[in-house]
Structures are given as C-alpha cells and as structure tokens.
Amino acid sequence: QLRIEDLSIRTGISNRQLLRRFNNCIGMPPKEFSKIIQFIGSLHYLRKNRDSSLAEAAQYCGYFDQAHFIHDFKNRTGLTPAQFQLQENVFF
C-alpha cells in the first residue's frame, strides 16, 4: 500500500489536489477504494481457502484483526465470512 503523502511527493501534486483528482476519476476517495479492493481480496481468499481460520483470513487480507474483518464483511454483504463460505451460489 502507498500512502497519499508518498504518492503526492512522487507525482509532484499536492495531497488535496491528488485526492480531488482521484475522486473525480474513480468516484470515491482513495481510502474507500482501498477498502473495497481489500474486501474483494477477502472474497477471493475465502473461496480459495475454505479450511483457513477467520483469523488467518483477516491477517492475510490486511485487516487489523478478526473482529474488524467480520464487521466489514457483514456490513458489505449481510453475511458473516463463515456464512459466506457456506454459500455455493454466490458469484463475484
């Protein structure tokens, strides 16, 4: 992961201008975009590693801890990660 400040220095654009441009192009702030990418990664991880623990999944996918992982997952899907793993008809 790359911090906005570091990207700003590399590109020679101010933090504020970089955030504004990112939001205009992508439609959301970089932090939210990063969280979505992290979540999509967790979907793939859970599908491929059905036998791993949720703590392992949380750590691998870059969540602070298992509780944050479960909370984010449930907010985005309405399911816990364990419930998601049991679903056979969920496509992404």
N, C-alpha and C positions, 0 to 999 in steps of 0.2 A: 504494500500500500504506500501511496505517496501523499504526503501532507500538502495541503493547498499552499502553504507558505513556501515549500520547496519548489512546487510547480511554478509558483509565481516568480520566484527567483530565476528558474531555468528559462522561462518564457519572456521575462522582462516586462510582464504585465502586473499591475497592482492586484492584490488579493481581491479587492472589491470588484474590479473590472473582470477578473477571471471568473469569479462567482456569477456575475451578471451574464457573461458570455456563455458559460456552461448552462445556466438556467434557460437562456434563450434557445440554445441549440438542442438540449436534451429535454427540457420541460420540467426539470426539478433540480434542486440543489445537489452538489456532488455527494454530500453525506447521505442523502436519501437514496441516490443512485447506488452508492457503495453498499448500503444495507440491502437493497434489492438483489444485487449481484451476490452478496453473501448468502441471502436466503435461497436463491436459485441453486447455488453451490450445495447448500444443505439438502435440497430436494434430491439432487443427483447422488450425493453421498449416501443418503438414507436408502435410496433404491438399490444402489450397488453393494451396500454393506449392511444387509438386513440383520446380521448377527452382532453388530457392534453395539456397545452401550451408548446411551444418550450422552453421557459424559465424554466419551471418545468422539462422538459426532460433533458435540459443541466445541471441543478443543480443536479438532481438525478444521472445522469451518470458521474458526476465528472468533467465536463468541466468548464473552468474558467468563461465563460459567454456564452450567447446565440450566439453571433457572432462567437466565436471560434467553437462552436458546429456545426453551419451551414456550416462554411468554411471547417472543417474537413470532415463532412458528404458529402458535394458536391464534394470535392477532391477525396473521396474514391468511390463514387457511380455515380457521374454525375448528381445526383438529389438533390434537397433540401430535408430536412426532411419532409416538408409538401407535396411535390410531392411524396415522398416515401410512405407516409401514404395513398395516394390515389390509389396507385398501388395494384391491387389484385393478380397479377400473379408473384410477387417477392417471391422466396423461399430462406431460409437460414437455 
